[in-house]
């Protein structure tokens, strides 16, 4: 594996984790949204990640047996969660139904924060791996001096 492949793998993970963080942030921001442009309350979203081959132009040309098994990560899907809405009795709310109940998205803030911490740690780990690869490359360049 060359150093550019290490960067490509780390970059793919950073991109995927950034998308995941954006989705979690969107869930937290819309935890109390009862009316969306599509109509109805906001629906929680979740991210599905999948392995993907690392395909930089250099690695395509120089592909060998060891590089064939290296894979990065990508966002495969951002799906709407089909959890039922939480019904809360608030007769004065403008979105209350005839019985006085309001439908809120079923977003657990603690669950979202735990997911955010996990994604944040993964992002940090990938940043550290890129920094390590960069440091190794710089030290290899110094050997030639």
N, C-alpha and C positions, 0 to 999 in steps of 0.2 A: 504494500500500500504506500503510495506516495503521499507527500504532505498535503497536496491539493485535495486528494480524496478525503483525508481527515477533515479538512475545512468544509468540504461539500456535505459530509455527513453531519457535522456540527451545525452548519447553516440550515440544513433541512429541518433539523430538530428545533432550532431557534424559531424558524418560521412557523412551524406547526404549533409550538408552545405559545407563541405570540397570539395566534388565532384562537387558541384555547382560552388564553387569558381574556381576550376581547369578548368571547362568548360568555364567560363567567361574569365579567363586569356588566355586560348587557343584562344578564339574568338578575344581578343584584340591583341594578338601576331600575328595573321594571318589576320589582317584587310586589308593588302595590298598584300596578297599572291595570285599570279596569276597562279601559276603552282604547283600542288600537285602530289604525287605519283600515285594517282588514275586517274590523268588527269584532266585538267581544274582548275578553281579557287577554293579556299577553300570555303566550305559552312558552314555558321554559324550553331552552334549547340545550342540546348536548353535542359534543364533538366526538367523532369516531376517527381514530388514527390508524394508519396502515403503513406497512413497510413498503418501501419503493426502492428500486435500484438507483444507485448513484450514477448519473449519466453526464458527467462533464465531458466536453469535447476531447480533452487530453486523455481522460481515462478510457474513453471509447476507443481511441486509437491505440492506446498502449495496454489494453486489457489483457491480463494474464489470468491464470487459474486462481490465484489468491484473491484477485479483485472481484471475481464473479460472485462471491458470496457476500460481499459488503453491501449493506443496504442502509438507506436513510429512512426518514419518516415523512409522511405527508398527511394532510387532513383529507380523509376519504369522504366524510359527510358531516354536515351540520343538520341534525335532525330535531324536529319539534317533539317534545316530550308529551306523551298522551295521558299524563296524570290528570285525574279529575280536578276541577277547580275547587277551591275552598269557599264554602258558602258562609257568609257572615251576616248576621242580622243588623242592618243599619238602615232603618226606614227613611232617614233624612238624606241619604246619599243620592245624587242625581242618577246613578246607574242601578238603583235598587229596582227589583222586579215588583210585581203586584203584591207579593207577600212581604216585602220589605227586606229581602235578602240580596246581597251583592256578591257576585262571583269574583274572587281574587285568584291570581295564579298560585299554584301550589309550589312556592319556592321557599326552601328551608335555608335561611341565611347561614346557619352553622355549617350545613352541608356544602354550600357554595364557598364559604371561607376555607373549609378544609380542602376542597378541590383547588382553590386558588393557591393555598400554601404548597400543595403537592406540585402543581404546575410551576410555581415560582422556584421551588428547589430543583426541579428538572431543568429549568432554564439556566439556573446558576451552574449546575453540573455541566451542561453543554458549553456554557461560556468558559468554564475552567478547562474543558478538554480542548477547546480552540486555542486558549492561551498557552496551554502546554505544548500543543503542536507547533505553535508559532515560536515559542521559546526553544524548542528542539531544533527547529529550522535555523533560527538565528545562531545557535551554538554550532551547528554543522557548518554554517558559513564562516564562523570564526576559526574553525579548524584549518581552513585553507589559507589563512593569513600567515 
